C-alpha cells in the first residue's frame, strides 16, 4: 500500500544570504527513508535577495519553529520573488 505524502511545512521565516537575514515565506517538503532526511521546497521574498541566494547557492533557512536548515538554492527566474531549494540528505 502506497503512503500518502506528508503535507508541507509552511510559514514565515528568514533566509541568511551574504550575512544578512531576509524575511521569507516558505514551503518545505521533508523526505525520510529511515536512514536519511532531506527535502525540497520554495521560498518567497524580495526578488533581489532571491537572485543573490541563487547566485550563492548554499544558504541557511530559519523556520518559524526555530529550526535552521542548510539548503541549496537550485532554481530561480530573474526578477522572480520565488526561489526553489533542496535540503541535502543527512545521515
C-alpha positions as CSV (number, residue, x, y, z in Angstrom):
1,X,0.0,0.0,0.0
2,X,1.4,3.4,-1.0
3,X,1.9,6.0,1.6
4,X,0.3,9.4,1.0
5,X,2.8,12.2,1.1
6,X,3.0,14.4,4.2
7,X,1.8,17.9,3.9
8,X,4.4,20.6,3.5
9,X,5.7,22.7,6.4
10,X,4.8,26.3,5.7
11,X,5.3,29.6,7.5
12,X,7.2,32.8,7.8
13,X,10.9,32.7,8.5
14,X,14.2,34.2,7.3
15,X,16.9,33.3,4.8
16,X,20.5,34.1,5.7
17,X,22.1,35.5,2.5
18,X,25.5,37.2,2.4
19,X,25.5,37.7,6.2
20,X,22.0,39.3,6.1
21,X,18.7,38.0,7.3
22,X,16.0,38.3,4.7
23,X,12.3,37.7,5.6
24,X,10.7,35.0,3.6
25,X,7.6,32.8,3.3
26,X,8.5,29.1,2.9
27,X,7.1,25.7,1.9
28,X,9.2,22.7,2.8
29,X,8.5,19.0,1.9
30,X,10.7,16.8,4.1
31,X,11.6,13.3,2.9
32,X,12.8,10.4,5.0
33,X,13.6,6.8,4.1
34,X,14.5,5.6,7.6
35,X,18.2,6.4,7.3
36,X,18.4,9.8,5.7
37,X,16.4,13.0,5.9
38,X,16.3,15.6,3.2
39,X,13.7,17.6,1.3
40,X,12.9,20.3,-1.1
41,X,10.8,23.4,-1.2
42,X,10.4,27.0,-2.1
43,X,11.0,30.4,-0.5
44,X,9.4,33.7,-1.5
45,X,10.8,37.1,-0.6
46,X,12.4,40.2,-2.1
47,X,13.4,39.4,-5.8
48,X,16.9,40.8,-5.4
49,X,17.5,38.6,-2.3
50,X,16.3,35.5,-4.1
51,X,18.7,36.4,-7.0
52,X,21.6,36.7,-4.6
53,X,20.6,33.4,-2.8
54,X,20.6,31.6,-6.2
55,X,23.9,33.1,-7.1
56,X,25.5,31.9,-3.8
57,X,23.8,28.5,-3.9
58,X,24.2,27.4,-0.3
59,X,22.3,29.5,2.3
60,X,20.5,28.9,5.7
61,X,16.7,29.0,6.1
62,X,15.3,29.7,9.6
63,X,11.9,28.2,10.1
64,X,9.1,29.7,12.3
65,X,9.6,26.9,14.8
66,X,13.3,27.8,15.3
67,X,14.9,25.1,13.2
68,X,17.7,26.2,10.9
69,X,18.2,24.3,7.6
70,X,21.3,24.4,5.4
71,X,19.7,24.5,1.9
72,X,21.0,24.7,-1.7
73,X,19.1,27.1,-4.0
74,X,18.7,25.2,-7.2
75,X,16.3,27.3,-9.3
76,X,15.3,31.0,-9.7
77,X,14.0,33.0,-12.6
78,X,15.4,36.5,-13.0
79,X,13.1,39.1,-11.3
80,X,11.0,36.5,-9.5
81,X,10.4,36.7,-5.8
82,X,10.5,32.9,-5.5
83,X,13.4,30.5,-5.4
84,X,13.4,26.7,-5.1
85,X,15.8,24.7,-3.0
86,X,16.9,21.2,-1.9
87,X,17.9,20.1,1.5
88,X,20.9,17.7,1.3
89,X,20.2,14.3,2.9
90,X,21.8,13.9,6.3
91,X,22.7,10.5,7.8
